[in-house]
């Protein structure tokens, strides 16, 4: 059975400002009804990419297809996209009803009114039609902006950091609502965010950008548990990145000293690697268990877990972090501990992947 055409297909998309490539030969696809998050450090090109998809920034080369139609040179209005800006960009002197209905060209006032009321009910703002933006909370303004973007029934919904201006508790609540709304409507969505936790929570797929390129794209679980390189491992969630060398097929030497059991796979003896392990996978050793001696240098209580930071005896200038579950006896700063790095949770990556930045 042939695979259905993606709702959005980008090929070789590039944007240059003089000699500088802000976006450099990007390829990716979004399935119909999918929710893709673009993440990466500041200046990596993610917002420029989103604005090229919207037609707000002209591309230098490459192509953009929506529903199999090349829209690379079409105007924003001709592309069939809706966009929510980071600032929401609501008209301050227009009511909620007028903001949502601004781009509608339905025949007759009654049809426009019905469409606006249906959209406001969808985003949980029924009864707010007559209010001005300044009379709304940040979360309510965000919902108005989403309703306005959906008013023209776009093929693609583009979101540029739509939750970044909100307080943390409201932000967490609304990201759940945003995902639920997207699923209910089935609208194909691409969202830019700098918040990795947000991307992991709402995205069906995540595309990690660095220096204008997508360095890894996949399901959130793949990005988190199977990062392509040390940059992705360090950028998406917390990670221990450890200098390692293969001592023998089942033994890894860390920091040039401590040895731990590991599956080196096809890596030959002497190969220099980066060993990656998430803090939640590191644990305190049981009596007699092979482990790494370390001294606790930091302790952070975070409710569900207590994160400890420890300096390994084999490398006192390095830090290992471990997230201990609630209820576990977390050692105090200065305590001597023994840490286990379970081999099944160690991922080995080429050391040439470069520093996390």
Phi, psi and omega in degrees: 000131182286147180284135179296151179295141178291154176291327179225130177227126179242131181228121174058030187288127185224140172227120179248138170246096189067232180274353184268128177266107177286323173230130194232089173066048185278134173238130168193164181227152175231124178290155177302129181082001182278161179236107181250133177253130172262120180230161180162167180293163178304137178084008183278348177107004186293319179289323175300318178299314180299319181290332173291322177299323181283343184088011180274339176234123180291142179274157176274319178201168181101186184217154176232124177242133174239121185053042177078003182251128179287116181246016187307323183250014178274155177288163177306319182294333183273353186274340182074040178240152172242143184228136173248121183273161180302322181271000183074327175054041175282150177281115188294335183265002179253147178290170176303315180300316182290324177297311183294322183273005188302317185266005183281140178236030178293149179284123174090143181295325182295319180293320178295316181298318181296319180295316181296315181296322179295319180293318180294325175295322180298321181265011175078029182235028175299134182094355181260010189304323187271357183281155174268157180307322182292346179267007182246154172285169178300319179295322178292321177298321178299320180292323176297317180298321178293317178300319179296320179294330181274351189301323184268013179055060185290153174286326181230134174254125182248128183237121181254096180047055189290346184248001191293335184272002186264157175295151185307316182292317178295321180299316180295320178296315186287332178293327174293318178295321180298315179296317179298319179296317180297319179294318182295320181276336181070023182276132177295128190228138172234125183235133172268132175210150173262356185266108183296322179297322178296316179297317180296328184282325188250338187279137167285325176223152178234135173244118182266125182252148174209127177052044174083002182234154172273118184266339174198140175224140180172186177295152180307320180297321179293316181299319184284313186270338182229061180297145183285331181205178184295329178298310180297317180301318182280336183274321183263097181082170178282146180207144168271120178250116192238131175292128186221158176218140179284116177275318175201171189309328183246013182227134179242135177258122182260137179054026179073011185220287187292141180250137176226156177287136180200157176262103183283351178059231182274001181288128182283162175303137181092350181295133177267129187224172167249120176270130182243131173214135181284149182302326181290345179271342179278136182220166176284142184284149169276166181303129176080359183277139177300132188198175180251123175289142182204163177245129181290126181246348180204154183212121183234118177274127182229032177080272183291334179222160167243121180268126173250145174247132186223141177267117180295143179299328181285342181208077186300341180271000178256167180228132170252136176250143178223133177260111181264133185294157177304137181098339177283147179283101182278126181294153180275164176301134182097347182288148174270126183230167173235126185250142178251131174250091185303131185299328181290346179254000177275126175248131183257128182233154177302137180290344181281003181298338176096166182288155175284130181211000000 
